[in-house]
């Protein structure tokens, strides 16, 4: 495809982030990069509600420390629905390897978020990513 964007295997993203500025920036950046933002929510309860109502989510970006609980709970629910999770947090939880495809350490530049998602897509397509951002740990393919 010349001068066009390739078809993404990750298109629909749920953002779970309780820091308003980070949530706003993430939503707008990903939208500008061609992703569809299913919702941007700031709590475990809202994330679970969105996942219950929408069965076509490709990726959940989940912070770990949320106002009403842990992003680990969100990841467990996503795993039950076969939805991939990327933790975006300053402190990656010990359960991360079993629940998520990776962990991106905060703070991170937006280009690293995009590179992390592209690396996950590369793995989904059965290939090895060439280079990973230093703030990103790729675990594999849970979900």
N, C-alpha and C positions, 0 to 999 in steps of 0.2 A: 504494500500500500504506500504509494508515493505521497509525501507531504500530509498524510493523514495519521490519525491516531489508530493504533491497532485495537482490535476488540479486546476488552479487558475481561478476565475471568472473575475479577472482583469489580462489581459495579455499584452495588447497594450496600451502604455503610451505616451502621448505628454507632453514634458517638455517645459514650457514657463518661461524662467529665463534670465535676462539680465546681471547677474553677471557671467562672463566667468568661473571662478574657481568653483563656486557653480554648474553651469550648467554641466560642465565637470565631476565633482565628482558625481553628481546625476545620470547622464547618465550611467557612468561606474559602479557605485554601483548597480543600478537597473538591468542593463544588467547581471552583475555577479550573481544576485539573480534570474535570469530566466525570466525577463520581456523583452518584445520586445519594443524597443524605436522607436516609429513611426517617431519622429523628435525631435530635440532640437532647439528651436528658441528663439530669444531675443526680439521680438516685437509683438505687437497686430496684425499688418498687416500680419506678417508671420504665426502667430497662426491661424488667420482666413483663410488664404490661405490653410494651411495644413488641417484644418477641412473641407474646401470645397472639397478638393481632396481625402480625405480618410474618408469613412463613417464607419470604423470599429475600432474606438478609444474607449477604455474602460474607460480611466481616463485621465484627464488633470491636471497636477501639475502646478499651476499658481501663479507666484509672482504677487503682486498687482502693485508695482511701476515699470513700464516699460518705456523704452526710448521714445516711441511714444504714450503713453497713459496708460490706467489702465487694470490690469488683470480682473477687474470687467466686462469690455467689452468682454473679452475672455470668461468669465463665462456665460455671457448672451447669447453669440453665442453658447456655448456648450449646455446650457440648451435647446435652440431651437432645437438642434440636438439630444436631450436625451442622452447627454454624461455627466458623472459625473465629478465634479471638486473638487479638494483638493487645497485650498489656502495654499501656503507656503510663509509666509511673517512675517515680524516683527510686522506689524500692521494690524490685521484682520479687513476688512472693515465692516461697519454696515450692508451692503447688503448681507453679507456672508451667513447667515442662509437661505435666500430665494434662493440662487444661488448655494450653494456648499454642499457637504456631510460633510465637515469639514474644519478645519483650523489648520495648524501646524506652531507653532511660531518659527521663526528664532532667533538665530541660534539653530540648532537641531542636535543631533548625528544621523548618518545614521540608527542606529537600531530603532530610533523613527520613522523615515520615513517608514521603513518596517513595524513596528508595527501599524502605522496609516493605511497603505494600507491593512494590514491583518484585522484590525478592520472593515474597510469599506466592505471588502469581507464577513466578518462574518454577517454584517447587510444585505447584498445582499442575503445571504443564509437564511435569516429569523431567525437568532440567535442573542443573545446578546453577545457582546465582554466581555471577563472576566476582563481585565485590560488594561487601556489606558495610553499611555505616558503622563506625566504631561504637556508637551508642546502642546498637541493635544486636540482640542475640536471637538467632533463628533456631528453633527447636525441632521443627518437623511439621507434621500435618495432623495434629489432633482435630477431632470433629468429624 
